[in-house]
Structure formats: structure tokens, C-alpha cells
Amino acid sequence: MIALAVLGGLAAARRLGPGWGVLAMYLLYLAYGAHPLLFWAGLAGLLALGRGLFWDRQTALAFALAFGKFLLVPFLLGRLLPYYEALWYALRASPAWASYAPLTYLPQAPPLELALGGTLFVVSAAALGGRALAEVWGRGAVLWPLLATQPLWFGQWGMAAPLVWASAYFAARGSWAGVLASLALASGLHIYGGILAAAAAFLWGARWVVLLAPALFLLPQSWILWALAGSLAGSDLASRVALLFSASPWWLAKTAVEGAVLIAAAFFAGRMGVLALLGLVASILLASSRPDFGGYAYRHFLAALPFASAGMGRRLLAGLGAASLAPFFAQVWLFGLSADWALYYASTGDLGAGPVAEAYRAAYSP
């Protein structure tokens, strides 16, 4: 189904443009979750509409780079899943997740199949999202995987991230319908993704989205926003900064390299770079643990990467891309799952032992 959803998105992109192609992929994903017949009807309609697929050299490059870095490299490192949280989310380890990410999960999907297929979906949507940004910000936008310091995987934020780019694309194109659709989907997949999608739209011309901001706090999943606001209000800056150093020396070195790459990239991302740097400050104030900080911070920088790759020279891009490999390899090697362990975790549903626990001890034990 995932591969067919990608084809449906490419078909829609051929007639409507790559931004709408991204949205079509998500609508097919949701249609399958509602009922398979809706999926097949939607796919047939998109294939008939497109009468072919949206495919050119830039699209091929976008998919080659995304698939190469986020799927092929982990496979060559012996990791079936590039990050264990893909299976963690697919197993629905926390019942609270569904309440702030109601559109993320496919009913009745086997966990390992959902983790693998969902990761393929996220990588494909991100590739097509980068190709959409290339229509507005230049061909360099498709090169953003070179700057990525962490893998992509199935999960609430991974599913929402390409919609942040779609929102910026539609805002720059002046499409209110596209912005609204991107905001709605992003908010349903991850409420925080909806906030970043609204911020991206605002930065690139859709100033009217501020009128919708109060609605985010009225959604059923808005409890997570109130929880974050409460955490911010009661934050102790000194203790939060101390969290940054509660890790093993080699992991701190990895974080230093990663931070240098991402901050350097942010300075070439224009307005989205400002959003990334503000997100770094917010992450320090919001994070309640060392791993939380990494997750909060990286999502802001990931949103800025296509704009950064479009705005910097090729030599700098090559240098930062080479530097990004060390933290990327470390993240995948330590927290990715081999096929044996992925099958074991999927069958037992317990990720509390084995390589996941060992990875956390290796990374976060000073």
C-alpha cells in the first residue's frame, strides 16, 4: 500500500504540482486507514488524473538522496530499522500518543510492517517535499539529505515533517487551500507539527494563519500544548542546561559535531533558520531529559534543512554533508535495530531490554 500511495502522490504531482502530490500521499494513507476501498478508489482517481508520474532529473535526485541516506545506509550498517522508535510508535507503547497524533496509525497493521512501511512513507514524502521546495527556492533544496544528522523514521513527528515544507510551499505560492490542508494534516499527525506548519506558512507570506492559532488549543489533542506550556512556565534554566552534559564523553562529542553542522546550516536557511534557532532555545527550556532535548531540537533544524541546502554554496554543502556523516552513523548504529532484534521486539512488545537499553547506557551514562 505504501508504494502505491507514493505512486498516487507522483501522479497527482504531475497534474497539480509536487506540493499537492505530497498531500495526495497523505490522503491515500488516511483513506487506507479508513477503508481499503477508499484507498483503491482514490488511487485509481489520481492515476487517471495524472496520466503518468511526475518524474524528472530533480525528482530522481531527490528520491535517490533520500533513499540512499535514510534507507540504504542503515541497511548497509546492518539495521533493518534506522531508529528503534519506529517500532516503538508502531507498537503504540504509550496510549497517550493516539490522543495527540490521531492520524498517525493504521488500524490492524502489524507493528513491524507498519514500522517498515511507515518509514518508507516518511522518506518518500520528505523526498517529494524537498522537490516541491525546489520549485520555489531553487534546485539545491533537493540536496537537503546531505545535511541530515539523524535518520528519518515512522512516528508522529516523522509523518508531520514533510507537511511543514508543504505548508511553506503553498504559502509562497499563495494557495490558501494548500496551506489549510497542510495545517490540518500536520496537526492531526502531530499537534506540534501543526504549530511548525503554521509558523512556516506565516514566515513565507500566509500571515492570516495567526487567526487560526487559538484553534490549535481547542483541538482534542491540544493537551500536549498545555503540558508544554506548563513545563516552560516552571522550567529551571540551570538544571535544563545541566541536562545537556549528562551524557558519555563520546556522545557529547557526537552532539557537538551535530550541533555545529545544524547551526551552520541554520544561518543559510533564511527565515526558517531563525525558527530553528528559536526552537533550540525552546528545546532547552522544555526538555525534561537528555533524549527529549535531542528530539525537540532536531525537529526544528530538520524543518530548515531544505532551505539551507538551497541557500549555501556547493563546497560548504559538501563539507557540512561530510561532517554530518559521523553523528548520522553513530545514531543509526547505536539506536537502529537489526532484523533479529526488530522481529524479537515486534513479537514481545517489550523494548526495555537488549540493544535499546544498552544504547541508552552507552550514550547517556557519564
PyMOL commands that set and color helices and strands:
alter all, ss='L'
color gray80, all
select helices_A, chain A and resi 2-16+18-34+36-50+57-76+85-90+97-100+111-137+139-147+156-173+176-189+191-203+207-216+220-233+237-243+249-266+271-286+290-311+314-335+339-348+355-364
alter helices_A, ss='H'
color red, helices_A
deselect
rebuild
show_as cartoon
